[in-house]
Amino acid sequence: MTPVLDLDLVLKSKEQEAIPLEKLSELQEALACSDISIIVDMHDWYAMPEHFRKTIIDHGFLLLDN
């Protein structure tokens, strides 16, 4: 059995506020329709509970900052 690979991405808006759900949905749909071979779950930094943010700060890593 082939293991299922997944990637959890946390997105932070430049405006430092929650990303509109329609924007997240568009991005999620584009990824679902793409031919990448892993499952990508996206999470909005400003919409997630504080304890998740702490875990990410303590154990996550930055892929892109601009």
C-alpha distances in whole Angstrom, upper triangle without the diagonal:
4,6,9,12,16,19,22,25,29,32,35,38,41,43,42,41,38,37,38,35,35,35,31,30,31,29,26,27,27,24,22,24,23,20,19,15,15,17,20,22,26,28,32,34,37,35,33,35,36,34,31,33,34,31,30,33,33,29,28,29,31,30,33,36,39
4,6,9,13,16,19,22,26,29,32,35,38,40,39,38,36,34,35,32,33,32,29,28,29,26,23,24,24,21,19,21,20,17,15,12,12,14,17,19,23,26,29,31,34,33,31,33,34,32,29,31,32,29,28,31,30,27,26,26,28,26,29,33,35
4,6,10,13,16,19,23,26,29,32,35,37,36,35,33,31,33,30,31,30,26,26,27,24,22,23,23,19,18,21,19,17,15,11,10,11,15,16,20,23,26,28,31,30,28,29,31,29,25,27,28,25,24,27,27,23,22,23,25,23,27,30,33
4,7,10,13,16,20,22,26,29,32,34,32,32,29,28,29,26,27,26,23,22,23,21,18,19,19,16,15,17,16,15,12,9,7,8,11,13,17,19,23,25,28,26,25,26,28,26,23,25,26,23,22,25,25,22,20,21,23,21,24,28,30
4,7,10,13,17,20,23,26,29,31,30,29,27,26,27,25,26,24,21,21,22,19,16,18,18,14,14,17,15,14,11,8,5,6,9,11,14,17,21,22,26,25,23,25,26,25,21,23,24,21,19,22,23,19,17,18,19,18,21,24,27
4,7,10,13,16,20,22,25,28,26,26,23,22,23,21,22,21,18,18,19,16,14,16,16,12,12,16,14,14,11,9,5,4,6,7,11,13,17,18,22,21,19,21,23,22,18,19,21,18,16,20,20,17,15,16,17,15,18,21,24
4,6,10,13,16,19,22,24,23,23,21,19,21,20,21,19,16,17,18,14,13,15,15,12,13,16,15,15,11,11,7,6,5,6,8,11,14,15,19,19,17,19,21,20,16,17,19,16,14,17,18,14,12,12,13,12,14,18,20
4,7,10,13,16,19,21,20,19,17,16,19,17,19,17,14,15,17,14,12,15,16,13,14,17,16,17,14,14,10,8,6,5,6,7,11,12,15,15,13,15,17,16,12,13,15,13,11,14,15,13,10,11,12,11,14,16,19
4,6,10,13,16,18,16,17,15,14,16,15,17,15,12,14,15,12,11,15,15,12,14,17,16,18,15,15,12,11,7,6,5,6,9,10,13,13,12,15,16,16,13,12,15,14,10,13,15,13,10,10,10,9,11,13,15
4,7,10,13,15,13,13,12,11,14,14,16,14,11,14,16,13,13,16,17,15,17,20,19,21,18,19,16,14,10,9,6,5,6,6,9,10,9,12,13,14,10,9,13,12,9,11,14,13,10,10,9,10,11,12,14
4,7,10,12,10,11,9,8,12,12,14,11,9,13,14,11,12,16,16,14,17,20,19,21,19,21,18,16,12,11,7,6,5,6,9,10,11,14,15,16,13,11,15,15,12,13,17,16,13,12,11,11,10,10,12
4,7,8,7,8,8,8,12,13,15,13,11,15,16,14,15,19,19,18,21,23,22,25,23,24,22,20,16,14,11,9,6,5,7,10,11,14,14,16,14,11,15,16,13,13,17,17,14,13,11,12,11,10,10
4,5,5,6,7,6,10,12,14,11,11,15,15,14,16,19,19,19,21,23,23,26,24,26,24,22,18,17,13,11,8,8,8,11,13,16,16,19,17,15,18,19,16,17,20,21,18,17,14,15,12,11,10
4,5,8,10,10,13,16,17,14,15,18,18,17,19,22,21,21,25,26,26,28,27,29,27,25,21,20,16,15,12,11,11,14,16,19,19,21,20,17,20,21,18,18,22,22,19,18,15,16,13,10,9
4,6,8,9,12,15,16,14,15,19,19,18,20,23,23,23,26,28,28,31,29,31,29,27,23,22,18,16,12,12,10,13,16,18,18,22,20,17,20,22,20,19,23,24,22,21,18,19,16,14,13
4,7,9,12,15,17,15,15,19,20,19,20,23,24,24,26,28,28,31,29,31,28,26,22,20,17,14,10,9,7,11,13,15,15,18,17,14,17,19,17,16,20,21,19,19,17,18,16,14,13
4,6,9,12,14,13,13,17,18,17,19,22,22,23,25,27,27,30,29,31,28,25,22,19,16,13,9,8,6,8,11,13,14,17,16,14,17,19,18,18,21,23,20,21,19,20,18,16,16
4,6,8,11,11,10,13,15,15,16,19,20,20,22,24,25,28,26,28,25,23,19,16,13,10,6,7,5,6,9,12,14,17,15,14,17,19,17,18,21,22,20,20,19,20,18,17,17
4,6,8,7,7,10,12,11,13,15,16,17,19,21,22,25,24,26,23,21,17,15,11,10,7,9,8,8,11,15,17,19,17,16,20,21,18,20,23,23,20,21,19,19,17,16,16
4,5,5,7,9,10,11,13,14,16,17,19,20,22,25,24,27,24,22,18,16,13,12,9,12,11,10,14,17,19,22,20,19,23,24,22,23,26,26,24,24,22,22,20,20,19
4,5,5,6,9,10,10,12,14,15,16,18,20,23,23,24,22,19,16,14,11,11,9,13,12,10,13,17,19,22,19,19,23,23,21,24,27,26,24,24,23,22,22,22,22
4,5,5,6,9,10,10,12,14,15,16,18,22,22,24,22,20,17,15,13,13,12,16,15,14,17,20,23,25,23,22,26,26,24,26,30,29,26,26,24,24,22,23,22
4,5,5,6,9,10,11,13,14,16,17,20,20,22,21,18,16,14,11,12,11,14,14,14,16,20,22,24,22,21,25,25,22,24,28,27,24,24,21,20,19,19,19
4,5,5,6,9,10,11,12,14,15,19,18,20,18,15,12,11,8,9,8,12,13,12,14,17,20,22,19,18,22,22,20,22,25,24,21,21,19,18,18,18,19
4,5,5,6,9,10,10,12,14,18,17,19,18,15,13,11,10,11,12,15,16,14,16,20,23,24,21,21,25,25,22,25,28,26,23,24,22,21,21,22,22
4,5,5,6,9,10,11,12,16,16,19,18,16,13,13,11,13,14,17,18,17,19,23,25,27,24,24,27,27,24,27,29,28,25,25,23,21,20,21,21
4,5,5,6,9,10,11,14,14,16,15,13,10,10,9,11,12,15,17,16,18,22,24,25,22,21,25,24,21,24,27,25,22,21,19,17,17,18,18
4,5,5,6,9,10,13,13,14,13,10,8,8,7,10,12,16,17,16,17,20,23,24,20,21,24,23,21,24,26,24,21,21,20,18,18,20,21
4,5,5,6,9,12,13,15,14,12,11,11,11,14,16,19,21,19,20,24,27,28,24,25,28,27,25,27,30,28,25,25,23,21,21,23,24
4,5,5,6,10,11,14,13,12,11,12,12,15,17,20,22,21,22,26,28,29,25,25,29,28,25,27,30,28,24,24,22,20,19,22,22
4,5,5,8,8,10,10,9,7,9,10,14,16,19,21,20,21,24,27,27,23,24,27,25,22,25,27,25,22,21,20,17,18,20,21
4,6,8,8,10,10,8,8,10,12,15,18,21,23,22,22,25,28,28,24,25,28,27,24,27,29,27,24,24,23,21,21,24,25
4,7,9,11,12,11,12,14,15,18,21,24,26,25,25,29,31,32,28,29,32,30,28,30,32,30,27,26,25,23,23,25,26
4,6,9,10,11,11,14,15,19,21,24,26,25,26,29,31,32,28,28,31,29,27,29,31,29,25,25,23,20,21,24,24
4,6,9,10,12,15,17,21,23,26,29,28,28,31,33,33,29,30,32,30,28,30,32,29,26,25,24,21,22,25,26
4,6,8,9,13,15,18,21,24,27,26,26,29,31,30,26,27,29,27,24,27,28,25,22,21,21,18,19,22,24
4,7,9,13,16,19,22,25,28,27,26,29,31,30,26,27,29,27,24,27,28,25,22,22,22,19,21,24,26
4,6,10,13,16,19,21,25,24,23,25,27,26,22,23,26,23,21,24,25,21,19,19,19,17,19,22,25
4,7,10,13,17,19,22,21,20,22,24,24,20,21,24,21,19,22,23,20,18,18,19,17,19,22,24
4,6,10,13,16,19,18,17,20,22,21,18,18,21,19,17,20,21,19,16,16,16,14,16,19,21
4,7,10,13,16,14,13,16,18,18,15,16,18,17,15,18,20,17,15,16,16,15,16,19,21
4,7,10,12,11,11,14,17,17,13,14,17,16,13,16,19,17,14,15,14,14,14,16,18
4,6,9,8,7,11,13,14,10,11,14,14,11,14,17,16,13,14,14,14,15,16,18
4,6,5,6,10,12,14,11,10,14,14,12,14,17,17,14,15,14,15,15,15,16
4,6,6,9,9,11,9,7,11,12,10,11,14,15,13,14,13,14,14,14,15
4,6,8,9,12,11,9,12,14,13,14,17,18,16,17,16,18,17,16,17
4,7,9,12,10,10,13,15,14,15,18,19,17,19,18,20,19,19,20
4,7,8,7,7,10,11,11,13,15,16,15,17,17,19,19,19,21
4,6,6,7,9,10,11,13,15,16,15,18,19,21,22,22,24
4,5,5,6,9,10,10,12,14,14,17,18,21,21,21,23
4,5,5,6,9,10,11,12,13,16,18,21,22,22,25
4,5,5,6,9,10,10,11,14,15,18,19,20,22
4,5,5,6,9,10,9,12,13,16,17,17,19
4,5,5,6,8,9,12,14,17,19,18,21
4,5,5,6,7,11,13,16,18,19,22
4,5,5,5,8,10,13,15,15,18
4,6,6,8,9,13,15,14,18
4,6,9,12,15,17,17,21
4,7,10,13,16,17,21
4,7,10,12,14,17
4,6,9,11,15
4,6,7,11
4,7,10
4,7
4
